[in-house]
Amino acid sequence: MKSAFFAAFICVLVAAGQAVCEIRVVTTTADLAALARAIGGDRVEVKSIARGYQDPHYVQAKPSYMRLVNRADLLVYTGLQLEIGWLPLLIEGGRNRAVVSGGQGNLNAARGIEVLEVPEGEVDRTMGDIHPEGNPHYMLDPRNGLQVAAALAGRLAELAPEDAEVFAQNLEKFREDLREQIADWEQRVAAFGGKRVVAYHRQWEYLASWLGLEIVGYVENRPGIPPNPRHLSALIEQIGRADIEVILCANFVDPATAKRVADKVGAPLLTLPITPGGEEGVETYSDLFEMIIGRLEESLAGAKGTL
């Protein structure tokens, strides 16, 4: 069984004329794809299902995605039910035993993550897009990215033990670079710790926790459900009583409602990508945080208007 699994890898010729087998990695999101490329290097072929400019909650389970899953040697997903509306359909339609739950080619990236906002008690759809296992947007804390990268290196080494040293070296380089960048980002925003912000959706909690920002309200009154006028009026009144520095909004969300709130209260509206590929020039995991930190610096330093 194992030999047949390895035979599925794509074999290509490198410059020296040597055959190298590429592991076919399919990820659900672009941030996981960026990490897979960094750790796998030229030993992997990586495809992401959700694009960086898409809301990963809502992806259509297309036959083309099922074909990707069918051909995958490794399926990496965010977990915590982020992809609950479409990933099970892709796995079922992909008919690939290697990537089903419990298979060697199935990697839940949330394993070992310290999850925020795990709800207590029963959860139902009337509460909106509440995730019973906790907030799934943990990749917006780069320290979690370090943990996911280590899990990826370990699983790739299991699938291709002959390349384990390559994956370990790539992981060490990734860790060294990202840790240095994290220290720089933390230093740049240290003065903004404790600043109060409003968010459109519950997806900035890990970023806020890392940077010491306080999220005091949401444009959505229930996650994933457009806000009603009563909630917006209450939010505007709340913001008027508090010292709100910025309103955060993912750049795949229609910003019209958030902009109305921002204009009412005179706070800047800051739209940000949440994964690599979400904007031009944001190709790697580090690029994502460089853009986020740079824009937060501008906004929290007192810039006004929509950025």
N, C-alpha and C positions, 0 to 999 in steps of 0.2 A: 504493500500500500504506500509506504513511504517513498520507495524508489519511483513509483508512478507519479507521486506528487511532485518530486523534484524534476521529473521529466517534463512537467508542464511549464517550467520556466522558459522564458525566451532566451535562446542562445545567439549571441552576436559575436562578431570578430572585432577585437580591439586592434589598435595600430600595430602591435607586435605580432599580429597574426594568431593570437591566442584566443580560444573560445571562452567567453564569459557568459554565464547564465544570469539573466535579469529576473528578479522576482517581480511579478505583476501585483502591484499594490493599488487597491481602490480605497479611497477615503470618502467619508460622507461630507466633509467640509474642507475648505481651502487651507485653513490653518494646520490641520492634521497632514494635508498633502505637503505643505511647506516643510514640516518637520520630517516627514518620510523621505523627502528628497535630500535634506541636509544629512540625515543619518545613513541613508542607503547609498547615496552618491551614484556612481555609474553601475551599481549592482541592482538597481531597481528601475522599474517603469511605473510612474505614479499617475493616476487619474483621480480627480475629485469630482464627485457627483454634483454637489451644490457649488455654484460659482461664488466668488467673493462678494459680488454685488447682490446676491440673493438672500432672502430671509430663510435660514436653514430649517425653520419650523415647517415651512410650506413648500415642499418639492413634489412635483408630479412624478409618480412612479412609472416612467416611460419604459417601453420595451428596450430602448437603447441602453438604459441604465441596468436593466436585467442582464443584458449581454455582457456588460462590464463585470457584473458580479459573477456571472457564469465563468468568466475567464480568469477571475482573480485568484492569486495564490494567498493573498492576505487582504482581509477587509478590516479597516480601522474606522471606528465610529465614536462619536462623542459620548453616547450613552445618556443616562439619567432621563431617558424618554424624550430627548430633543427630537429624535428622528422617528418617533413612535407612529406618526401618521403615514410614513412611506417606506421606511427601511424594511420592516417585516414583509411587505409586498415584494420588494426587490429580491430579498433572500429567497422567498418562496418561488418567485418566478425565475430566479437565476439557476435553481436546481444544481447547486454546487455544494456537495457535502463537506468540502474542506472548510467552508466559511460559515457554516451554521454554528449556533451557540454551542460552545464546548469544543469546537474544532480547533485544530492547530492554526488554521488560517483566520480565526475570528479574534479580534483584539478590541475589547472595550476600553477605551482610553481613560475612562473615569475611575478605573480600579486604583485605589490607594489615594485618590484625591480627597482633601479635606473639603467636603461639600457644604456650601452655605444654604441657608433657607430651606432646610428640610421641614416640610409642614407637619404639624401635630394633628392627630385626629383624621377623620375621613376627608377625602378630597373628591369633589364632583365637578362636572362641567359648568355648573352655574357660577362657579368661582372664577371662571375664565381659564386661561392657559396656565394653570398651576401644575407644576411637575411634582408628582408624589415622592420622587426620590431626591428632590432638591434642585437648586438652581443649576442648569447645565452650562452656563456661560463661563466656565472656569478657565478657559484658555485666554481670557482677558486679564489674567494675572500671569506674567511671564515666568514666575517661579513655578507655576504648574506646568508650563511648557517644558521646563527642565525635567520634570518627573515623567511627562509623557514621552519625551525623547529617549529617556532611559528604558522605558517599557518597550518602545519601538526597537531599540538596539537589541534588547534581549530576545524579542520575538523573531527578528530577522536572523539573528545568530542561530536560533533553533531551526529555522527553515533552511538556512544555508550555512552550516557550521564551518565549511571551508573558507567562508568570508567573514567569520566572526571577528577576526582581528581588524579587518577594514571597518566594520561597523563600530567597534570599540574606539578606534582612532578617530573616526568621524564624530562620535558622541563626545569624546574628550575635547575636540576642537570646538564643537558647538557649545558645550558647557562653558569652556573658557571664555569664548567671545560673548556669550549671552550674559554671563555673570558680570563681566566687566561693563557691559552696556546697562544692566540693571542698576549697578552702583551709580553710574552716571545719571541715569534717569531719576533715580531717587534723590540724588543731590540737587538736580535741577528743579524739582518740584517740592523740596523739603519745606520751603517757606509757605506752601499752600495747604499744609496739613490742617485739618479741622474746617476747611472751607465747606460751606453748605451748597448743595446743588439739587436740582430737580431733574429727573430722568423721564423720558417718554415711556420706556418699557423696562421691566426688571431684567436687564442684561448687563448692567454696569456695576453690580455689587462686588465682584471680584476685583475689578479695577479700583473701585473706591476703597475697598478694604486694604489693598496693597498701598495706595497712595495716601491713605488717611483722610479721604474726603467723606463727607456725611451726606447721604441721600435723604432728603426730608420729605419728598413727595414725588408723585408720578402723574404724568399727563393722562395716562390710561387709569381709569378707576378700577378696572379688572384686567389682568394681563391678557393681551390679544384681542380685547374688545374695545371698539372705539368709544371714547368718553362721551358722556351725555352732558348737556348744558349745565345741569345742577352741579356735577362734579367739577367742571371747569371753573364755574363761579367760585366754588369753595376753594379750589386750588389757587386761583388768583388772589383771593382774600388771604389765604395762608401765606403766599409768597410776599404779599404786602406787609405782613407782620414780621417776616424773617429777613435775614440778610442773605439773599440768594445770589450766588456769584454767576451761575451759568445753568442753562437747560441743555441736557445731553440728549442726543437723538441719533440713532443709527441712520446711515445715509441711504438705506434701502426703504426707509419709511417715508410716506408722504408727509412732508414737514409742515403742511398748511396749518394744522391745529396747533402744533407746538409753536409755530411762528406767531399765531394770534395771541397765545399766552405770553410769549416773550415780548411782543410789542406792547401788550397791556401793562406789563410790570417793569419794562425797561431793562430786562436782563438779556444778555447775549444768548443766542441760540447756536449751539455748537454741534454740527453734524459730523459724525466720524465713521470710518469703516470699522467693521468688527473682525475682519479676516484679511489676509493677503489677497490681492486681486480685487479688493473692494474699491480701490481708486487707482488711477494711473500712478505709477512709481512705487506702489506698495506691492512688492513681489515676494519678499521674504517675511518670516515671522518678526525679525528685528525691524524691518521697514515699517511694519504695522505700528509698533510701539514708538518708533521715532516720530511718526506722523502724529499719533495721539498725544504724546508728551509735548511736542512742539506746539500743537494747537491749544492744548491746555495752558501752556505757559503764556501764550498770547492772550487767551481769554481771561484767565485768572489774574493776569497782570493789569486788567482794566480795560481791554478792548471792548468796544460796544458794537451791537448789531449782529447780523447773521454772518458766521464765519464759514 
